[in-house]
């Protein structure tokens, strides 16, 4: 989101300068009251204050300074925190449902058990954030940086969206990943008891897929992918019946087909062929040919052309 886009289409309900419930700390309450009574355009500076217990739902906190601050249980539902600085703050148990945190600074912020359901964290910096038990269900993390983020103790990323997101995070079996979708850069650290192991490329992608995610790891080694087109029965290399790819990471192999859903999805085609259960032939093609097929299918399906191949 650009500054112009924010000015013209900011999140609903984020234009106010009001305080629904003041924090219990008198100094913090006075600062917030003065800010709420000030003219529009005055940026909130809550540096080193204790905002615990405050409810600022619907407020415009764009570019606010809360670094560092203590804000246990603060309610920031639908708040605009565009480019706000919350770095090194303690937001344990905070409620940030539907909040706009686009380009926000959250370096080493504590978000333990915080609720960020449906929040927009596009291009936010979450370097080494402590998000144990935090909920990011349905959140948008496009372009966010989660380098060193801790996502343990049931941290919830169900149905969250990622697009070219830095995902050098710490995960374990309790991390909820069903429906997480999009693309990330690894590697990630997986904790199993006292043991830790780093997963990158296809190995990370498969680990996530086994737990219900549909995420492509973008920095997989380029030389591990081989593309094929299905030919025969009237189909040819120039007009194939579909394109499949095989990706390898050591002993790990993943086969995928580009489908009418306009994405790569798992397929048993190559394995069935190797076992003699599928007699439709295929030939290897170059990555450029595969890209051309994907673009052609995407263009045809986007235009509603029923002749699109899958």
SULUR-V362319 format. One record per residue. RES is the residue in one small letter. SS is DSSP state (h for helix, s for strand, l for the rest). PHI is phi in whole degrees, 0 to 359 (999 if undefined). PSI is psi in whole degrees, -180 to 180 (NA if undefined). Layout:
BEGIN
res:RES ss:SS phi:PHI psi:PSI
res:RES ss:SS phi:PHI psi:PSI
END
This chain:
BEGIN
res:x ss:l phi:999 psi:129
res:x ss:l phi:273 psi:168
res:x ss:h phi:300 psi:-38
res:x ss:h phi:295 psi:-43
res:x ss:h phi:297 psi:-39
res:x ss:h phi:296 psi:-42
res:x ss:h phi:294 psi:-32
res:x ss:h phi:265 psi:-22
res:x ss:h phi:215 psi:47
res:x ss:l phi:297 psi:163
res:x ss:l phi:298 psi:146
res:x ss:l phi:300 psi:143
res:x ss:l phi:78 psi:16
res:x ss:l phi:247 psi:30
res:x ss:l phi:256 psi:-3
res:x ss:s phi:274 psi:163
res:x ss:l phi:231 psi:48
res:x ss:l phi:246 psi:166
res:x ss:l phi:232 psi:110
res:x ss:l phi:291 psi:-44
res:x ss:s phi:222 psi:128
res:x ss:l phi:284 psi:158
res:x ss:l phi:290 psi:161
res:x ss:l phi:288 psi:-25
res:x ss:l phi:285 psi:127
res:x ss:h phi:296 psi:-43
res:x ss:h phi:297 psi:-45
res:x ss:h phi:296 psi:-39
res:x ss:h phi:298 psi:-40
res:x ss:h phi:293 psi:-42
res:x ss:h phi:296 psi:-43
res:x ss:h phi:294 psi:-40
res:x ss:h phi:297 psi:-42
res:x ss:h phi:295 psi:-41
res:x ss:h phi:295 psi:-43
res:x ss:h phi:297 psi:-30
res:x ss:h phi:271 psi:-6
res:x ss:l phi:279 psi:172
res:x ss:l phi:289 psi:155
res:x ss:l phi:301 psi:145
res:x ss:l phi:99 psi:-12
res:x ss:l phi:279 psi:123
res:x ss:l phi:278 psi:136
res:x ss:l phi:289 psi:129
res:x ss:s phi:242 psi:102
res:x ss:l phi:246 psi:30
res:x ss:l phi:301 psi:131
res:x ss:l phi:66 psi:14
res:x ss:l phi:268 psi:161
res:x ss:s phi:256 psi:102
res:x ss:l phi:264 psi:12
res:x ss:l phi:305 psi:134
res:x ss:l phi:87 psi:-7
res:x ss:l phi:287 psi:153
res:x ss:s phi:236 psi:109
res:x ss:l phi:244 psi:29
res:x ss:l phi:307 psi:134
res:x ss:l phi:81 psi:2
res:x ss:s phi:279 psi:157
res:x ss:s phi:264 psi:104
res:x ss:l phi:246 psi:29
res:x ss:l phi:304 psi:130
res:x ss:l phi:64 psi:15
res:x ss:l phi:297 psi:152
res:x ss:s phi:253 psi:111
res:x ss:l phi:230 psi:42
res:x ss:l phi:232 psi:110
res:x ss:l phi:270 psi:162
res:x ss:l phi:210 psi:166
res:x ss:s phi:249 psi:129
res:x ss:l phi:213 psi:57
res:x ss:l phi:297 psi:126
res:x ss:l phi:69 psi:13
res:x ss:l phi:298 psi:143
res:x ss:s phi:254 psi:115
res:x ss:l phi:233 psi:44
res:x ss:l phi:295 psi:129
res:x ss:l phi:58 psi:26
res:x ss:l phi:277 psi:144
res:x ss:s phi:269 psi:109
res:x ss:l phi:244 psi:32
res:x ss:l phi:304 psi:124
res:x ss:l phi:58 psi:17
res:x ss:l phi:290 psi:154
res:x ss:s phi:250 psi:107
res:x ss:l phi:246 psi:18
res:x ss:l phi:300 psi:142
res:x ss:l phi:62 psi:20
res:x ss:l phi:264 psi:163
res:x ss:s phi:247 psi:103
res:x ss:l phi:250 psi:38
res:x ss:l phi:305 psi:127
res:x ss:l phi:72 psi:13
res:x ss:l phi:293 psi:150
res:x ss:s phi:252 psi:110
res:x ss:l phi:237 psi:34
res:x ss:l phi:300 psi:127
res:x ss:l phi:69 psi:11
res:x ss:l phi:288 psi:152
res:x ss:s phi:263 psi:111
res:x ss:l phi:240 psi:28
res:x ss:l phi:301 psi:127
res:x ss:l phi:60 psi:22
res:x ss:l phi:285 psi:153
res:x ss:s phi:260 psi:117
res:x ss:l phi:231 psi:33
res:x ss:l phi:302 psi:124
res:x ss:l phi:56 psi:25
res:x ss:l phi:286 psi:143
res:x ss:s phi:269 psi:117
res:x ss:l phi:240 psi:32
res:x ss:l phi:298 psi:127
res:x ss:l phi:60 psi:18
res:x ss:l phi:284 psi:154
res:x ss:s phi:248 psi:107
res:x ss:l phi:247 psi:32
res:x ss:l phi:306 psi:127
res:x ss:l phi:68 psi:10
res:x ss:l phi:286 psi:155
res:x ss:s phi:253 psi:110
res:x ss:l phi:247 psi:33
res:x ss:l phi:304 psi:126
res:x ss:l phi:60 psi:19
res:x ss:l phi:285 psi:152
res:x ss:s phi:258 psi:108
res:x ss:l phi:247 psi:42
res:x ss:l phi:300 psi:122
res:x ss:l phi:53 psi:33
res:x ss:l phi:291 psi:142
res:x ss:s phi:264 psi:98
res:x ss:l phi:248 psi:34
res:x ss:l phi:297 psi:126
res:x ss:l phi:75 psi:3
res:x ss:l phi:284 psi:154
res:x ss:s phi:249 psi:118
res:x ss:l phi:247 psi:25
res:x ss:l phi:303 psi:127
res:x ss:l phi:70 psi:9
res:x ss:l phi:283 psi:161
res:x ss:s phi:254 psi:124
res:x ss:l phi:237 psi:30
res:x ss:l phi:299 psi:124
res:x ss:l phi:71 psi:6
res:x ss:l phi:287 psi:157
res:x ss:s phi:248 psi:112
res:x ss:l phi:250 psi:35
res:x ss:l phi:299 psi:119
res:x ss:l phi:77 psi:8
res:x ss:l phi:293 psi:140
res:x ss:s phi:260 psi:117
res:x ss:l phi:238 psi:60
res:x ss:l phi:252 psi:-176
res:x ss:l phi:54 psi:44
res:x ss:l phi:82 psi:18
res:x ss:l phi:308 psi:136
res:x ss:s phi:246 psi:113
res:x ss:l phi:244 psi:23
res:x ss:l phi:299 psi:132
res:x ss:l phi:63 psi:11
res:x ss:l phi:287 psi:152
res:x ss:s phi:251 psi:136
res:x ss:s phi:231 psi:143
res:x ss:s phi:216 psi:110
res:x ss:s phi:54 psi:45
res:x ss:s phi:266 psi:133
res:x ss:s phi:287 psi:118
res:x ss:l phi:238 psi:44
res:x ss:l phi:276 psi:74
res:x ss:l phi:244 psi:173
res:x ss:s phi:249 psi:122
res:x ss:s phi:234 psi:164
res:x ss:l phi:209 psi:-174
res:x ss:l phi:294 psi:-18
res:x ss:l phi:278 psi:-16
res:x ss:l phi:294 psi:129
res:x ss:s phi:267 psi:118
res:x ss:l phi:236 psi:3
res:x ss:l phi:300 psi:126
res:x ss:l phi:84 psi:-3
res:x ss:l phi:300 psi:131
res:x ss:s phi:216 psi:152
res:x ss:s phi:128 psi:-138
res:x ss:s phi:217 psi:145
res:x ss:s phi:220 psi:165
res:x ss:s phi:251 psi:129
res:x ss:l phi:266 psi:-162
res:x ss:l phi:276 psi:172
res:x ss:s phi:236 psi:158
res:x ss:s phi:254 psi:124
res:x ss:s phi:254 psi:125
res:x ss:s phi:262 psi:131
res:x ss:s phi:225 psi:94
res:x ss:l phi:68 psi:-125
res:x ss:l phi:271 psi:-6
res:x ss:s phi:267 psi:147
res:x ss:s phi:229 psi:141
res:x ss:s phi:219 psi:145
res:x ss:s phi:264 psi:132
res:x ss:s phi:242 psi:134
res:x ss:l phi:224 psi:166
res:x ss:h phi:54 psi:-137
res:x ss:h phi:297 psi:-35
res:x ss:h phi:300 psi:-41
res:x ss:h phi:293 psi:-42
res:x ss:h phi:301 psi:-43
res:x ss:h phi:291 psi:-37
res:x ss:h phi:298 psi:-43
res:x ss:h phi:293 psi:-41
res:x ss:h phi:297 psi:-37
res:x ss:l phi:296 psi:-17
res:x ss:l phi:249 psi:20
res:x ss:l phi:95 psi:5
res:x ss:l phi:270 psi:157
res:x ss:s phi:233 psi:77
res:x ss:s phi:235 psi:134
res:x ss:s phi:263 psi:130
res:x ss:s phi:268 psi:114
res:x ss:l phi:283 psi:-26
res:x ss:l phi:263 psi:36
res:x ss:l phi:290 psi:147
res:x ss:l phi:305 psi:134
res:x ss:h phi:293 psi:-27
res:x ss:h phi:273 psi:14
res:x ss:h phi:260 psi:2
res:x ss:s phi:247 psi:131
res:x ss:s phi:237 psi:135
res:x ss:s phi:250 psi:147
res:x ss:s phi:221 psi:151
res:x ss:s phi:242 psi:146
res:x ss:s phi:275 psi:128
res:x ss:l phi:233 psi:176
res:x ss:s phi:92 psi:167
res:x ss:l phi:55 psi:41
res:x ss:l phi:92 psi:-10
res:x ss:s phi:264 psi:151
res:x ss:l phi:222 psi:176
res:x ss:l phi:299 psi:-37
res:x ss:l phi:283 psi:-22
res:x ss:l phi:220 psi:70
res:x ss:l phi:282 psi:166
res:x ss:l phi:277 psi:-13
res:x ss:l phi:167 psi:168
res:x ss:s phi:234 psi:136
res:x ss:s phi:234 psi:160
res:x ss:s phi:223 psi:151
res:x ss:s phi:239 psi:124
res:x ss:s phi:245 psi:140
res:x ss:s phi:235 psi:142
res:x ss:s phi:221 psi:92
res:x ss:l phi:66 psi:-124
res:x ss:l phi:274 psi:-3
res:x ss:s phi:272 psi:131
res:x ss:s phi:232 psi:137
res:x ss:s phi:227 psi:125
res:x ss:s phi:254 psi:138
res:x ss:s phi:219 psi:154
res:x ss:s phi:236 psi:144
res:x ss:s phi:275 psi:120
res:x ss:l phi:251 psi:178
res:x ss:l phi:295 psi:-13
res:x ss:l phi:281 psi:1
res:x ss:l phi:62 psi:41
res:x ss:l phi:206 psi:163
res:x ss:s phi:278 psi:127
res:x ss:s phi:230 psi:153
res:x ss:s phi:302 psi:146
res:x ss:l phi:217 psi:151
res:x ss:l phi:257 psi:9
res:x ss:h phi:305 psi:-53
res:x ss:h phi:293 psi:-39
res:x ss:h phi:294 psi:-42
res:x ss:h phi:296 psi:-37
res:x ss:h phi:296 psi:-44
res:x ss:h phi:296 psi:-28
res:x ss:l phi:272 psi:-2
res:x ss:l phi:83 psi:14
res:x ss:l phi:265 psi:-1
res:x ss:l phi:219 psi:116
res:x ss:l phi:258 psi:10
res:x ss:l phi:282 psi:130
res:x ss:l phi:281 psi:164
res:x ss:s phi:212 psi:156
res:x ss:s phi:229 psi:149
res:x ss:s phi:286 psi:142
res:x ss:s phi:231 psi:172
res:x ss:l phi:276 psi:160
res:x ss:h phi:303 psi:-35
res:x ss:h phi:296 psi:-40
res:x ss:h phi:295 psi:-40
res:x ss:h phi:296 psi:-43
res:x ss:h phi:299 psi:-40
res:x ss:h phi:296 psi:-40
res:x ss:h phi:297 psi:-45
res:x ss:h phi:299 psi:-43
res:x ss:h phi:296 psi:-40
res:x ss:h phi:295 psi:-45
res:x ss:h phi:296 psi:-43
res:x ss:h phi:298 psi:-41
res:x ss:h phi:294 psi:-44
res:x ss:h phi:294 psi:-45
res:x ss:h phi:291 psi:-34
res:x ss:h phi:295 psi:-28
res:x ss:l phi:267 psi:-2
res:x ss:l phi:82 psi:14
res:x ss:l phi:287 psi:117
res:x ss:l phi:288 psi:-7
res:x ss:l phi:275 psi:1
res:x ss:l phi:301 psi:138
res:x ss:l phi:269 psi:147
res:x ss:l phi:228 psi:NA
END
